[in-house]
Amino acid sequence: MANEPKTLPMLGLWSAHATCHRWGIDPNEYFAEDGPSDRARSACQVCTVRAPCLAYALEYTPSGYWA
């Protein structure tokens, strides 16, 4: 159906190495109405898997703070 939300595919193996995952950051910290938390931004700045995270975000997500 045209009005059904798009189901996102599973994250790749890279996501287990993401700083946000290792730090236990709640995903809602990235999608807050007033922008991502300072902690979420800090995690991205030091993350070693920013490139695949960004590629996933550009392909599958319309909003939020990724990579």
PEWOCOR-V847839 format. One record per pair of residues at least 6 apart in sequence whose C-alpha atoms are under 6 Angstrom apart, sorted by the first residue. I is the first residue (numbers start at 1). GAP is how many residues later the second one is. If there is no record, write none. Layout:
BEGIN
i: <I;I>
gap: <GAP;GAP>
END
This chain:
BEGIN
i: <18;19;19;20;29;29;30;30;30;31;44;50;53;54;54>
gap: <31;24;28;23;7;8;6;34;35;33;23;17;14;12;13>
END
